[in-house]
Amino acid sequence: MPLDPDFTRFTNLSVTPDDDGVWHVELNRPHKRNALDAETVEALVDLFSIAPRADARAVVLSGAGDHFCAGLDLVEHHDADRSPAAFWQLCLRWHEAFNKMEYGGVPVIAALKGAVVGGGLELASAAHIRVADDSTYFALPEGQRGLFTGGGATIRVADLVGKARMIDMMLTGRVYHGQEAIDLGLAQYLTDGSSLDMARQIATKTAQNLPLTNFAICSAISHMQNMSSLDAAYAEATVAGIVNTQPDARERLAAFADKRAARVRKDGT
């Protein structure tokens, strides 16, 4: 039986599921530009731990107010005056939350706007699809703050834009936005309308895929990227053997064989 989660317990997150199995998860600290404090990180760990077991078919992740996420809550960090060991443990919780997103098997579509900065970019990079609007800008200002990334930027952001460009972003505070950010891979979509509306459309479309297929796409590919080529080839064949013979796929395959299913066309229809 799927879990029946109590979304009211997430103080800093607003969670709204729809009838298609799409969850809209909104960071709800607009007065802080949705900066991530320790409580919010724990909420993300909790939420993305239960999503696969609660029949979530896709998740749209957005931020309340004018910004997606401005990163680590620097005021909380300053006031907490953490020891190295305490901050080390906090960073591990960030990794736990973002790993649950990336490897959890539920498609996560991030609707970006305003600041996607520092830890906010680390959060966005853990999503499977990112949609930016005209207001969206990306930066890693840790160098100017006397800090170093601790939530996976050296893994995910470097993978998106390359090591040299990430180092430049951290050293200089360079900001990317618009088509240049798309060309670099910081997001896959740029809209002159609402990024939330586009993210919802994408989530609804992906939610129509078979859950096992989405689970493989949104977990196995990331795992295989961490393997040697030989091991990844073996793992890919294993996953394909399971996914491509699932009983729920029989009707879809039959529709293709009988020419009832739509073919892939140049215009994407």
HUGI-V227973 format. One record per backbone hydrogen bond with DSSP energy under -1.0 kcal/mol. CO is the residue of the C=O (numbers start at 1). NH is the residue of the N-H. Records with the same first field share a line. If there is no record, write none. Layout:
CO = NH  NH
This chain:
6 = 9
7 = 10
9 = 11
12 = 28
14 = 26
16 = 24
18 = 21
21 = 57  58
22 = 18
23 = 60
24 = 16
25 = 62
26 = 14
27 = 64
29 = 32  34
30 = 33
32 = 35
33 = 70
36 = 73
37 = 41
38 = 42
39 = 43
40 = 44
41 = 45
42 = 46
43 = 47
44 = 48
46 = 50
47 = 51
50 = 54
51 = 56
53 = 3
58 = 23
59 = 109
60 = 25
61 = 111
62 = 27
69 = 117
71 = 36
72 = 74
73 = 77
74 = 78
75 = 79
76 = 80
77 = 81
83 = 87
84 = 88
85 = 89
86 = 90
87 = 91
88 = 92
89 = 93
90 = 94
91 = 95
92 = 96
93 = 97
94 = 98
95 = 99
96 = 100
97 = 101
98 = 102
99 = 103
107 = 59
108 = 128  129
109 = 61
110 = 131
113 = 68
114 = 137
115 = 69
116 = 139
117 = 120
118 = 122
119 = 123
120 = 124
121 = 125
123 = 126
124 = 127
129 = 110
130 = 188  189
131 = 112
132 = 191
133 = 136
137 = 116
138 = 176
139 = 118
142 = 147
152 = 155  156
153 = 158
156 = 160
157 = 161
158 = 162
162 = 166
163 = 167
164 = 168
165 = 169
166 = 170
167 = 171
168 = 172
169 = 173
176 = 138
178 = 182
179 = 183
180 = 184
181 = 186
182 = 185
189 = 132
194 = 198
195 = 199
196 = 200
197 = 201
198 = 202
199 = 203
200 = 204
201 = 205
202 = 206
203 = 207
205 = 208
206 = 209
210 = 214
211 = 215
212 = 216
213 = 217
214 = 218
216 = 219  220
219 = 223
220 = 224
221 = 225
223 = 226
224 = 227
228 = 232
229 = 233
230 = 234
231 = 235
232 = 236
233 = 237
234 = 238
235 = 239
236 = 240
237 = 241
238 = 242
239 = 243
240 = 244
243 = 246
246 = 249
247 = 250
249 = 253
250 = 254
251 = 255
252 = 256
253 = 257
254 = 258
255 = 260  261
256 = 259
265 = 268
